[in-house]
Amino acid sequence: MENSLLLLQCFMAGVMLKKFSMKEPNRRSLFRKKNAIVKQWLKIRRGKYPNAMK
């Protein structure tokens, strides 16, 4: 269950990034947003769900 939830969150982050890239002229800030989302996702994965990888 937790694993599918994480996959859903990752997918939603990807959708948000697509929306951002539509109206984001500055690619560097888009990249920063993406890195922030990925870091947050990794933090969640390591912190809240340590055994989601199993």
C-alpha positions as CSV (number, residue, x, y, z in Angstrom):
1,M,0.0,0.0,0.0
2,E,2.7,2.4,1.0
3,N,4.7,1.7,-2.1
4,S,1.8,2.5,-4.4
5,L,1.1,5.7,-2.5
6,L,4.8,6.7,-3.1
7,L,4.5,5.9,-6.7
8,L,1.3,8.1,-6.9
9,Q,3.1,10.9,-5.2
10,C,6.0,10.7,-7.6
11,F,3.6,10.7,-10.5
12,M,1.8,13.7,-9.1
13,A,5.1,15.5,-8.8
14,G,5.8,14.7,-12.4
15,V,2.5,16.2,-13.4
16,M,3.1,19.3,-11.4
17,L,6.5,19.7,-13.1
18,K,4.9,19.5,-16.5
19,K,2.5,22.3,-15.4
20,F,5.4,24.3,-14.1
21,S,7.4,23.9,-17.3
22,M,4.5,25.1,-19.4
23,K,4.6,28.6,-17.8
24,E,8.2,28.6,-16.5
25,P,10.5,30.5,-18.8
26,N,13.5,30.1,-16.5
27,R,14.8,26.5,-16.8
28,R,17.2,26.8,-13.9
29,S,14.4,27.6,-11.4
30,L,12.4,24.7,-12.9
31,F,15.4,22.4,-12.3
32,R,15.6,23.7,-8.7
33,K,11.9,22.9,-8.1
34,K,12.4,19.4,-9.5
35,N,15.4,18.8,-7.2
36,A,13.4,20.1,-4.2
37,I,10.6,17.7,-5.0
38,V,12.9,14.8,-5.5
39,K,14.8,15.5,-2.2
40,Q,11.5,15.8,-0.4
41,W,10.3,12.5,-1.9
42,L,13.5,10.8,-0.8
43,K,13.2,12.2,2.7
44,I,9.7,10.9,2.9
45,R,10.8,7.5,1.6
46,R,13.6,7.2,4.1
47,G,11.8,8.8,7.0
48,K,8.1,7.8,7.1
49,Y,8.3,4.6,5.1
50,P,11.7,2.9,5.8
51,N,10.4,-0.5,4.6
52,A,8.5,0.7,1.5
53,M,11.3,-0.6,-0.7
54,K,10.7,-4.2,0.5
